Amino acid sequence: MLLPEPTGALSAQVIDALRAPATTGSFPSGPSSYDGDCLHDADFQLALWVLYELHYRGFDDCDEEWEWHPGAFACRAVLERVFVDALRAAGPVPETSPDAPLHERIEALVEAVPGADLARFMQREATLEQYREYLKIKSVYHLKESDPQSFVLARLRGVPKVRLAELQYDEYGSGRPDRLHQTLFARTLVEAGLDDTYGVYLQHAPATTLAVNNATSLFALHRRFRGAAMGHLAAFESTSSIPCRRIAQGMRRIGLSERAAEYFDEHVEADAVHEQLALRDICGVLGDDEPELVADILFGAFVCCHLEALDGAGLVTAWREGRSALRDAADLVGAA
């Protein structure tokens, strides 16, 4: 994967810096102040996404020493502070009964956050071209699905560690490379006539899609956010099974192949199991073992639901207005 084209001044500064050797290059300090809406700012979100990607597969045209470079970390920390403030301001986190078991509190929170009904739109209304847009956008996460959560394993102990490892083993194909969920999604892309190259559709992802991905990385890469990371995972798994069934039904409605729907079929059953693992054995036990993390667990669950709803609403609104949901390539800095 090559470094992407920037979308504004901030991402241009970050990407230009990463094109230089880490031993001789300098790095921007990040914005001294920020008064915009970073959740809808593609320039901001792309800059942060690029810095996080250094910890995943990186970039072929980027010096790998940038991953742990103090300058890159300092810039990322500035962006993260803005991002965390925006996520906390997106609340309040819905109130749940403090006397209820934690898994029930997460379930109540998930129910309380309004959704975008994206899956129902895909099931009943989406055209083939809208499905292709949906798959392009979702590829930004699903081609590295579950990788963020693997960073959290070393930060857990006991039952939560074992259950997260169990969940991840399923996500990684239960020992079968051809069943790796990332591979299944790549197969869906090909069956839909799309490119399965990692990161190829990044430039088309809306700001809110990048925010969804960045929140996952933010929580996963910081030990202090391990509770939020697991709350986010529990909410994600709790809101996946039924939507995946609807999306698979929509794919068959428009005539895509059974192989195209296989990824979503897999998640109908798998995520129903993962939901209970994440709610009870990971978050429930983690909250009992470290009660000081309960607020963060609930915060992570809220962030997952809020950002997914924000992103889904943007897609549905665009399609119902007859527009593409893809970020316009003309927004790229230097585009013709």
N, C-alpha and C positions, 0 to 999 in steps of 0.2 A: 504494500500500500504506500502511495506517495503522499506527502503533505498536501492537504487540500488547498484550493484557492480561498483566500480570505473573503469575508463579507463586509468588512468595515475596518476602521482604523485600528481597533484593539486586536482583532484576530490577525490583521496584517503585521502588527508589531511582533506578536508571538510567533507566527509562522516564519517571518523573515529571520527572526533570531535563531530558530531551530534549523535553518538552512546552513548556518555557519558552524564550524567546528566548536565543540564545547570547550576546548582548551584555550581558544583565542577569542571566542565570541562573547558578546555581552547580552544581557537579558533585560527587557523592560521591567520596571518595578510594578506595573499594574496601575490602574487609575487611582489618583489621589482622592477622588470623590466620585460618587456615582449616584445619580438621582433619577435614573430611568426605571423601567419595568424589565428587570433582567430575565424574567421568565418568558417574555415575548421578544427578547432581543437576540436575534440570530448571531450577531457579531460577538456579543458577550458569551453566549452559550457555546459557539464554535471554538472560541479561544480556550475556554475551560475544557471542552471535550478533547481538544488536541493535547493539552497538558496531561489529562488523564490517560489518553491512549498510549503515552510513553510507557505506562505500566502494563499494557496488554501486548499487542503485537508490534507496536511501534511503527516507524515509517522507514521505507527503504532509502530515502534521501535525507535521513536525519541521523546525526551522530548519536550512537546509543548512550554515550556518556551524559547526555542531557537528562536522562531519567532521574538521576540523583544529584543533579547540579544545584547548588544552593540558590543561584539566580532564578532558575525555573521554579524551585520550590517557593521562593519568596513571592514571585508573581502569582503563583497558584493560590497561595495563602490569602492574598489580597482579594482575589476573585471569589474564593470560598467564603470569606466573611460576608461579602455582599450577597452571595447566593443563600447562605444559611439565614441571614436576616430576612431575605425575601420569603423563604420557606416558612419561617416562624410567623411572619406577618400575614401569610395566606390563611391562617387559622381564624378563629380559635379551633383547637382540636375538640371535637364533640365530647361533651361530658358523658361519662359512663359510670355505672355504679362501682364505687371503690371496694365494695364488699363482695362483688361478683368475682368468680375465677377469671384470671387474665384472658384466657381464650374466649370467654364469653364477652368480655369487654372489647376485645378486638373485633369480634363478630358484630357487636352492636355499633361500633365505630364505622365499620365498613358499610353497614346498612344506612348509617346516618349521612354519609357523604354522597351528595347527588352524583349520579353517573351521567355519561353522555349518550348511552344507548347505541354506541358504535356497532356492537356485534349484531344487534337487531337490524340495523340499517344494512349491514353486509349480508345478513341472511335474506332479507326481503327485497331490497331495492338496488343494491350496488350493481353496476355494470362491470363487464370484463375489464375495461380500462380503469375503473375505480378500484377494482381488485388489484390490478397491477400497481397502481399508485400505493395502495395500502401495503402491499408486500415490499415495495421499494423502501417505504418509510420504516416499516417494522424491521427490515434487514439490519438497520443500524445496531439494534440490540440483539436480534435473534441469531446472527452469525457469530456472536460471542456469548450466547445465552449461558447463564449460570457461572460464567467465569468470575464476575465480581464477588459472588457469594463465597467462592473458594478462598478468597483472601481472609475471610472471617474465621475459618476453621481453627487457625492457630491461636485465636483470641478467646476461644471457648474451652470449656472443660466438661468432663462428665457426660451426662445424658445429652445435653444440647449439642456437644461436639459429635457424639456418635450418631445422633439422628440427622444432623446436617450432612455428615459424611454419607449416610444412607440415602438421603434425598439427592445429593450430588451424584452418587453412583448411578442412580436412575437417570438423571439428566445427561450423564455422560455415556449412556447407552448400555449400562449394566455389563460392561466388559466387551461389548460388540461395537467396534468403530462405526459400522454402518447404521447403528441405531442411535448414535450420538445426536442429540436434539438439534445441534447446530447443523449437522449433516442432513437431517430430515428437512430442515427449513431451506437449506441450499437446494435440495431436490425439488421442493415446492417452487422456488424461484425459476428453476430450469423448466419445470413442467408448465409454468405460466409464460414461458417465452422470455424470461428475464436473465440477467447476468448474476451468477452466484459468487462473484469475486468479492472478497471481504472489503467492505468500506466503499464499494463502487457508487453507491447511491447517497453517500453522506451529504454531498452538496445540495441534494434535493430535500433533505429532512427539515421540517419546520423547526423554529426555535423551541417550541414546546416539546417536540420529540427529543431534541438534544437535552432539554431540561430533565425529561424523564430519565434519560440515560445518565446524565451527570449526577442526579440525586443518588442513583444506585451506586455509582463509583465513589461519590463523596462518603456515603455511609460505610461502604466496604473497605475503603482504604485508610480509615482512621479508627484506631482502637477505641477512642472515646465515643464513637458512634456505633459500636457493635450492637447495642440494644436496638438502635434505630434501624440498623441493617436487617436484623432479624424480624422486627416488626414490619418493615417494608416487605420482606420475603413472605411473611404470613398473609399480609393483605394481598399481595400479588397472587399467591397460590389460591387464596379464597375466592378470587374474582376471575379465575381462569377457565374452569371446567365448562360451565354452561356457555360462556361466550365462545369457546373453541368449538363446541357442538354447533352453535348457530353459524359460525363462520364456515365450517365444513359443509353445512347444509347449503349455504349460499354458493359455495364453490361448485357444488354439484348442480345447483339450479342454473348456473350460467354455462355449464358444460365443461368445466375443468376436469381433469382426469382424477381417478382414484388416488394415484400417486401424489398428485398435487395436494389432496386433502389429507394425506397420511399424517403429516405433522400435526394437524389440528385434531385428528382422530386420536392420536397417541396421547394428547394432553387432556382429552375428556376423562379418561380413566386415571392417568398418572397424577394429574393435579388434584383429583378428588382425594387420593391417598396422601399426596404431599401437603394438602391443606391441613389435615389432621396432625401430621408430623410437625409442621411448622407452628400451628396454633398451640398444641398441647405439650409436645415433648421438647420443642425448642423454646418457644416464647414462654409457655407456662412454667416450665422448670427453671428457665433462666430468670424469670421474674421472682420465683421463690428463692433461688440461690442468691440473687443480687437484686433485692427489692429497690435499690436506688436506680435501677435501669428501667423500671416500669414506665415512667413518664416518657423516656426515650423510645421504648418499644411502641407505645401508643402514638408518639409523634411520627415515627417511621411509617407506621401503618397509615396514618392520615396523609402523609406526603405522597405515598404511593397512590392512594385513591384520588387525591386532589389533582395531581399532575396527569394521571392517566385520563381523568375526566376532562381536564383542560385540553389535553392533546386530542382526545377523541372528538370533543365538541368542535374543535377547529376543522377537523377532517369532514365531519358530517355537514357543518355549515357551508364549507366550500362546495361540496358536491351538490347540496340542495340548491345552491345558488348558481349551479352550472359552471363552476370554476374548478380548475385543478387544485388539489390540496398540496401539491409539491411546491417547495420554495423555488421561486423563479431563478433560473440560472443567470438571468440578467442582473440579479442582485449581487452577484459576485464582483468583488473589486477587480477592475481591469477587464471585465467582460465587455464584449463588443456591443 
